[in-house]
Amino acid sequence: MSRTDAVAERLPGSPAAVLSLFDDSRGCEKFAQRVLMFDGGERCERVEPDDDEVLYVLGGAGAIEVGASRIDAVPGVGVFVSRGTRWTVESEGGLELASVLVRDPEPSPAGAHAVDLGAAGRADATAERQFTLGVWSATGCRSVTQFIGYVPRGRAPDHFHRYDEVIYILEGEGVLHVGDEHEPFGPGSCIHLPRTLVHSLENTGESELQLLGVFRPSGSPAEAYYPDGTPAVYSEE
């Protein structure tokens, strides 16, 4: 689906708006994928009592405050907020956050942790694809891994993962192939890939495709398997 298919609604008790993308009503039981939108000059307090929340700054500028800590909210920054942690977001001229709520999360240290994905180094995955890690177990988020995937022009072989994943397309265009179904996508498109679903993402554009992914259980974005179960990338361990 595309974010343009979602209707903006106000968050309960908040001036901020939310676009609901994937959740249990659309067959995504482990996550709730959303876009949070804050108008310029807003200061909004948030807390999720039952769910971890994994955020990524899509656009705009502002700050996220947790206790005495202040995180600059600029494009490319990923933030993990553990369940029950009260945090405040302040926007400067508008701010958009990609949000994934993690249902029934693993115990994690209280508070918030930030990663600048734009400054992180790339690692290799299958079919000449690369990725950059955001928040994951090494940054205190024990349930999921957040990453940016970089996909060159072309189509990867059909494969599957042993994790559930939600994807938000940041840049580029392409086609999602699942069996005999072929669904085009572009910036703002959202994809839910259930565990073991055989699929392939094809970059049909002229430039590199960039996607934001969050998957559970936490691990490496490079882990993939061909339809016969053969590992597409072997572990170095």
N, C-alpha and C positions, 0 to 999 in steps of 0.2 A: 504494500500500500504506500501511498504518498502522504506526507504531512498536509498536503492541500485537500485531502479527503476528510481530515479531522476538523471538528468544530471547536473553536476556542471556548473554554469555560473558565469561570473564576474558581480559583482554589478556595476551599471552605475557609472562611475567616481571614482572607487575604486579598489584597488588591491585585495580586499577580494572576495571570491567565495560564491555562494549561491546555496543551494539545495531547489527548490520550491516543496512543498509537497501538501498542500490543499489550494485552493483559489476559486474564483467564477467560474473559468473554470472547476472545479471539483465539483460544486454544493455547495461550502462553501462560502456563501456571506458575513457572518459577520466577517470572519477572513481570514488571509493569514498565513499559517503555513510554516515555513522555517527552515533551518539550515544554519547559517552563519559560514564561515570557514576563519580564519586568519592565515597566515604563521608566522613563528617566526620572531620577530623583527619588525613586521609591526606596523605602527601607522596610524589609519584610522579615519577620521571624518565622522560622520553620522548625518542625521536629517530626520525625517518623518514629512512633513508639515501638513498632513491631518489625520494621524493615530497615536493612542497610540501604544507603542510597549512594549511587555512583554517578557523578556529574562530569560533564565536559562542556567547556565554554565554546559555544558555536559562534557567537558574535557579540559586539558591544563591549562595554567595560564596566567595572564595578569592583566590589570586594565582598568576600565571605568572611564572617567573623565567627569564631568558636571560642568562647571564653575570652582569654586575653590574646589569642592568636588571630592574625589578620592575613588572609590570602588574597592576593591580587587576582581578580577574575578577568582575565584577558583571553582572547581566542587561543586555543591550543592547550589550555591548562585542564587537567583532570583532577577531580577531588573525590575522595572517599569520606563519607560521613557515616559513622556506625550508628546502629539503631539506638533510639533514646537520647541521642545527642542533640541539644538545642543549638541551632545556628541561625545567623542573621545574614541576609543578602542585601546589599545596597547597590543600586544601579546608577550609572552615570550616563544619561542620554539613551537608556535602553540596554537591556541585557537578555540574551537567550542562552539557556542551559539545556543540553540533552541530559535527561535524567532517567536512570534505570533503578527502580526499587527492587531489592532482592528479598524475595519471600523466605521466611523461616531461615535466616542466615546462620552461618557458623559463628560461634563466639569470637569477637574481635576486640582489640583494645578500644576503649572509649575515646571519642574525639574525632578529629578530622585530619586527613593527610592529603597533600597536594603533590602533583607531578606535572612538570612542563613537558608535554609530549613533543613539542616542537624542538626542544633542545636535546632530546634523548637520541641515542644512536640507533640505527636500523640493524635488524637481524634478518637472516635469510629464511624463507619458507619454500614451499613447493613451486614449481613452474616459474622460476625467476621472480617470485613475489617476495616482498619484504614486509616487515612489521616493526612498529615501535611500541614498547610496553608502556602502559599508563599505570593506574593503580592495580595492584594484585597482592598476592600473599606477602611479598617482600616489603610492601608498604603498609601492611596492617590489614589488608582486605582479604580475608581467608576464604570467602565463598566464591568469588568471581575473579576473572582477569579482564581488564580493559585494555584495548590496543587500537592503534591505527594501522590499517592494512594498506599497502601500496601495490596496485595491480597494473602491470604493463598491458599494452594492447595485446589482445588475443584471448583465447579460451584455455583454461586449465582442464586437465582430465577430470572426468566425473570422480567424485570422492565423497567421503562422509567423515564426520567427527564423532567422538564419544562424549560430546558435551552439547548442551543446549545453548543457543546463541541468538542474540538480537543484534541487528546491523542497522546503522544509519549512514546513508551515502552522503559524503561531504563534498566530493568533487568528481566530475566525470560522468560518463553514461555507459550503460551496458545492458546485458540481458542475463536474467537468472534462468538457468535450465534445470528443470526437475522432471525427469522422465520425458513424456511427450509435451510437456507444458513449457512455454518460453515467454517470460514476462520481462518487458523492457523496464529499465529504471534510470533515474537521474538524481541530481542533488535533491535532498529532502525525502527520497524514497526510504522506506523502512522494510526490513526483511526479518522474519523469524525462521530460524533453522532448527527444528527439533533434533534431538540426539539420533544419530544413525541415518538421517535422511540423506540419500544420495543426491548430489547436486553439483552444479558448476556455475561459477560467475565468469561471464565473458565481458571484457572491456572492448566495446565497439567504437570508442571515441579516438581522437587523435592524441590525447594527452593521458597522463597517468591517472588512473582511478584511485581515489582515496576514500576509505570507509572507516567508520568508527564501530568497533565491535565490543560486545560484552558477553562473556560466556561462563557457564558453570558446569562442572566444578572447575576451579582455578587450575591453570596449567600453561602449556605453551601453545600459542597460535599456530605453530608449525606442525603440530600433531594432526595428521590426517591419514585416511585409509582409503585404498581403492575399493570398488564394489565387492571384490572377492575377499576383502579383509587384509590384504597385504599393506603394510605400512608404507605410506608415500614418503615419509621422512623418518629415518631411523634415529633413535635416541643415541646421544653420545655416551650415555651411562652404560 
